[in-house]
Amino acid sequence: MQEWFQALLGNDIGLLVSVVAKIVIILAPLIITVAYLTFFERKVIGYMQLRVGPNVTGPFGLIQPFADVLKLLFKEVTRPALSNKALFYIGPMLSLMPAFAAWAVIPFNSEWMLTNIDAGLLFILMITSFSVFGVLIAGWASNSKYAFLGAMRSSAQTISYEIAMGFALVGVVMVSGSLNFVDIVESQSKGIAGGSIFSWNWFSLFPLFIVYLISAVAETNRAPFDVAEGESEIVAGFHVEYSGFAFALFFLAEYIFMILIGALTALMFLGGWLSPFPQSWGIIGAPSAFWMFVKMAMILYGYLWIRATFPRYRYDQIMRLGWKILIPVTGLAVIGLGLWMISPLSLWK
């Protein structure tokens, strides 16, 4: 695409137009996916609770997400009289920008990506940690006790579970020997059983895989770790004073981060675009972006299933799980992995 635009428009303008086109190609489907993820969530939870879910707006309720978006867009954005005006509006933008920026380094197969950098995983860890600033600023700028309490909870929870998540990813870097996502996926295409699903990192790094999944749910403030917006305790948490388009930005950021976690889990533990079937099976066994999207959908369904199944944890239980269980477990798992890799029984020689 880049070469075609540069041949048509010249080197500088062609490069700029090709980058903008790639961004649009990634973000437009992403926003539509968010819309239908909310619809799918309401449907799945509805059926799990023996309800139907959205079924009125459009055929089978398929236009409901767009009705919700229009409703939020046309609502007035109110602001508390004693809030900090500038920070009140900066907060939602600071939450959304890292969610979009993280997709710059996510590959969908060995060729489909915006940019292929060697420190892609490091970039993701850095950029996603910025989202907590948006939540913190929004909670403080609202000048509301409920909002500030929700922001404090959210920031403490995010920092706590980022450590466990980081340790889990250290194991992935150790066995793949790279921070580049393409290299991480390629390293899973060989190993146990000659590149089957048992050579993917979920099998050899199973304890780290489980810790990563739990930390990912906590990191995105989803049920049962959604104490930052615990309706039964603090009304709506850090976005209690937000309405209209500003509230929609927080909503969008949360669901984009969910999809991002699905993509990261697929890349680092589930073989990315690698097929679960042998390559000798022809097209069904060939590496493809289709398999990447299937794995992302499985992880997202897990999010919805967990939300419909488990009650909310207390705040002290969440902190205890993070600091006293997950971080020690990942620390020991990483040490054990290091000893395994230097032993004669190593799988990664």
N, C-alpha and C positions, 0 to 999 in steps of 0.2 A: 504493500500500500504506500509506504513512504517513498519508494523509488518512483512509483507512478505519479504521485503528487509533485515530486521534485522535477521530474521530466516535464510535467505540464506547466508548473508555476515558477520554476526556478528553485535553487537550493534552499534559501532561507524561508521564503513564504511557503514553499512546498512542505518543508519540515514542520513548520508551525501548524499548517492546515491538517497534516497527517496526524499530529499529536492530538489536536482538538477532535478530529474525527474518531480516533481511538477512544478518547475519553467519553464521547457521546455514545459510542457503540457499547461501552461497558456500563455507563451510568443509566442510560434509558431503560434497558432490560432490568437493571437492578431495582429501579424505582417501581416498575411494574410488578416485579417479583415481590417487593415489600407489600404492595397493595393486595396481591392475591395470597400472600402468606397470612395476612390478617384475616382474610376470608376463610382460608383453609383452617386456621387456628380455631375460629369460631365454629366452623362445621365439625371439626374433629372433636372438640370439647363438648359440643352439643350432642353428638352421637354417643360419646362416652357417658354422658349424663342422661341418656334416653330422651334427648330433645332433637329438634330438626336443625336448629341454627338458622342463619339468614336464608330466606327462601321467597321473598316478596319482590325485591327490587331487581327487575330483569328476570330472564329465564334462569330458574334454579338459584336466584339471588346473586347472579354473577356480576351485576353492576353495583352491588352494595359497597365495595371498597371505594368506587369513584364518587358515590353519593356521600360517603363519610368525608372524603377529601374536600369536596365542594362545600360541605357544611362547615368544616374547619377554616377554609379559605375565606368564607364570607362572614365569619364571626369576628366581632370586634376584639382586638388585643387590648385587654384592660391591664392597668398597672396600679399597684397600691400607691397611695399618695406619698408615703414616706420612703418608698424604695429608691434605689440608685438607678436612675433612668438608663445611663449608658451601659452599665454592667448587666442590668436586667435583660437587655436585648442582645448583648454580646454572649451571654451564657449559652443560649440554644445554638448559636452559630459555632461556638467553640466545641460543643458536643458533636455537631454534625460533621465539621470539617475533617477531623481525624478518621471518621467512619468512611468518608469518601476517599481520602488520600491513601488509606491502606490498600485499596484495590489496585494501586499503580504497579505493585510488584507481584500480584497474584496471577500465576499462569493457569490456563484452562487445559492446555496440552503443551507439548514441547515447543510450539510455535506461537500460540495465541496468548499474548500478554502485552501489557503496555510497555513495560521495561524489564529487562532481565539483569538484575544487579547481583553481585556476588554475596552481598550482606542483606539479602531480602528478608530473612527471618529477624535479623537485628533491627531492620527498618520497621517491621511490623510491631515488634515489642516496644520500640520507641514511640511510634505514632499513636498506638492504641492507648498508651499510658497518659497521653494528653487529654483524653476524653473526660477524665475525672476533674480536670480544671473547669470545664464547662458546667458540670454538676455543682461543684463547690461555689463557683461564682454566682450561679443562678440561685442557690439556696441562701447565700449571704445577701445578695442584692435585693431579694424579695422583701427583706425586713419582716419576716414571719418566723415565729418560733418553730412551727411545724416544718417549714421549708428548710430552715437551718439544721434542724435535727435530722431530717432526711438526707441532707447533703453530707453531714458529718458521718452518718452511718454508711452512706454510699462510698465515700472516699476511704474510710477505714477498711471496709469490706474489699474494695478493689485492690488496695495496697496489700492486704493480707493474702489474697488469693493469687495475685500476680507472682508472688514468690514461689508458691507451689507450682504454678503454671510454668514459670521460668525454669525450675528444676526439671520438670517433665520434658521440656524442650531441650535441655542440656543433654539428656539421654539420646534424643534423636540426632543431635549434632555429633555426639560421640560416635554413633554407629554409622552415620552417613559421611562424616568427615568434611562437611560443607554447610554453609549458611545459605546456599543458593537453592531455591525451591525445586528447580529442574534437576539438580544433582541429587537432592534428597529423594525425589520420586524415582530417578534412575537407579539409585542404590537399592531400592526395594524390588527392582525387576530381576535381581539375581540373589541367590542365597539358598535357603532351605527349599528343598523340592524343586530346585531349578527355576525359581521365579513364580511360584504359585502364591495363593493368598497367605500361605504360611511364611513367606519371605517378607511380607509387609510388616511394618514396625509394630502393629497392634499385637502380634503374636509374641515376638521376642521381648517386647517392652510392655507386657500386659499391665503390670502394676502402675507404670507411668501413664499408660493409656487411660486407665480408670481414673487416676488422679486428675489428669488433664480434662476429662469430660466433666467431672464434678466442679473443678475450678472454673471451667468455661461457663457453666451455668451460673455460678456465683459472680463471675466477672461481668456478666451481662445483666446482673440484677434481676434475673428471671426467677419465677417460683421454682422451688420453695425457698429461695434466697432473696426474695423481694422485700426485705424489711425496709429498704430505702423509701419505698412507696407503700408501706403497710397501711392499707385503707382502714383497718380496724383499730389502728393505734394513732397514726399521725395524718389522717385524712387522705393525702396523696403524696406526701413527701416533698422532695425538692421542687416539683413543678405544680404545687398546690395553687399558686397564684397565677399560673399561666393559662391562657386561653387562645383560641383561634390558631393563627399560623405559627406563633411562637411555640405553642404546645405541640403542634404537628411536627416541628423540627426535632423535638425530643423523641417523639414517637418514631419518627423516621430513623433517627440515629440508633435507637434500641434495636430495631428490626434489621438494619443494615449490619450492625455488629453481630447479630445472631447468624445471618447468612455468611458473614466473614469467618466466624468460628466454624461453621459447617465446612467452608472451603479449606481452612487451615487443618482441621482434623482429617479431612480427606487426603490432603497433600502429605501430611507428616506421619500419619499412622495407617491409612487405608489405601496406600498405593496411588493416590492421585488419579490420573487418567488411565492407569493400567487396568486391563480387563481381569475379572476374577476367573475367567475361563482360559484354557491353554491356547496359545497362539496358533496351534495347528487346526483349531476349529474355524479358521477363516475370519470373516468380518466380525463375528461375535467375540472372538478372542483377541482382536487387534486393539492396541491402545487408542483411546478416543476420548474427546471432551464429553461425550455422552455418559461415560462411566463416572467422570468427575461430577457431573450434575446429579446422577443417581445417588452417589455417596453423600453429596451435600443434602439432598432431599431426605435421606435416611436420618441424618443427624438432626435436621430441623424437625422431622416427625418425632424424634426422641425428646426434643424440647417441649413439644406440645403434649406428648404423653405424660412427661414428668409434671407439667403444670396441672393436668387434669387429675393426677393421682395423689400427689403428696401435699400435706398441709404445710403452712409456712413455719419455718424454724423461728425460734426466739433469737434475739440478737446475740445473747451470750453463747448460745449453742453454735451459732455460725462462727463466731470468733474462736471458740474452743476447737471446732472441727478444723479450721484453717491452721491455727498455730500449734495445736497439740497432737494432731493426727496427720494431716496431709503433708505439712512441711517436713516433720521427722521421717515419714514414710518415703517421700521423694528423695530426701537426703541419703537415707540408707540404700534406696534402690539405685541411685546414681553411683554410690561407692561400690555396691555389689556388681553393677554393670561394668565398672572399671576393672574390678578383679577378674570378672568373667572374660573380658576382652583380652587380658594379658595371660590368661591361663591356656593350657593345651586344648581345652574344650571350646575355645572361642569359635563363634560362627562367622566372624567378620575378618578373616585373614585374607 
